[in-house]
Every structure is written in C-alpha cells, then in structure tokens.
Amino acid sequence: MLPYVRPYIPTVLLVLLIIYFAMSALTGDRGLLSSNQRDEALVGKTRELAQLRAQRQDLEMRAHLLRDTSLSRDLLEERARSLLGFADPRDYVIRMKP
C-alpha cells in the first residue's frame, strides 16, 4: 500500500458508511420514498377495519337478539327455516352459494 493513501482509509470508509445509511433512509422499507405506499396501505387497512367492525356489530346484534332475555321471533324463525331448510309457501326462496 502506498504510504500517502493510508491516512485517508478511515475517511473513505466513513464516507461509504454515510452513503449507505443515506441510501437506506431514502429507499429502504421505512424510507422517505416509500411513505406513499405506507399511506395507501394504511388507508386500505383502515377501510378493512371499518368493514370488520360493522360486521362484528351486526353479528353481536344478531347474537343479542337470539338470547333468552331478548328473543326476536322473526330472527328465530329465520334461523330455524335456514337451518332446517323449510320455507313458507308464500315465500320467494333464492338459493345462493355461501
């Protein structure tokens, strides 16, 4: 190795390390350039959460109506017909795949 190059080796290594971390800060998974993708993912997950909360609230309400303390005749009849496969002659039955 040339003697006049040796004092610059730590400086060059430090500059390369700084460049590496700067590139990671810009282009990494959590970098500045990927913030739009994170924002879009957050919006999508927020919508999904709202749908799941609405679905849970609906299921909780239906479960509440099937309890002994607050039994809904209409819901009980609907569930019984669905499970047993019965229909009133005046009903229009549309079968759909689950």
C-alpha angles and dihedrals in degrees: 000000000000113000094227093056097054098079091055097054096087090047092051091048091049092050091049090050091050091049090050093052092044091053090048091050090053104038106021127109090271095030129130095256093055095054092101091057091049091049092051091048090049092052091049093049091047090055091047090050091051091051092048092049091051091048091049092049090051092049092047090051092049091048090049091052091053095054121106094245095056108021116175112209093204094052092044091051091047092051093045092051091046094050096041095039095235126143135186112248089239094053125100107223120202112184117209131182113251 
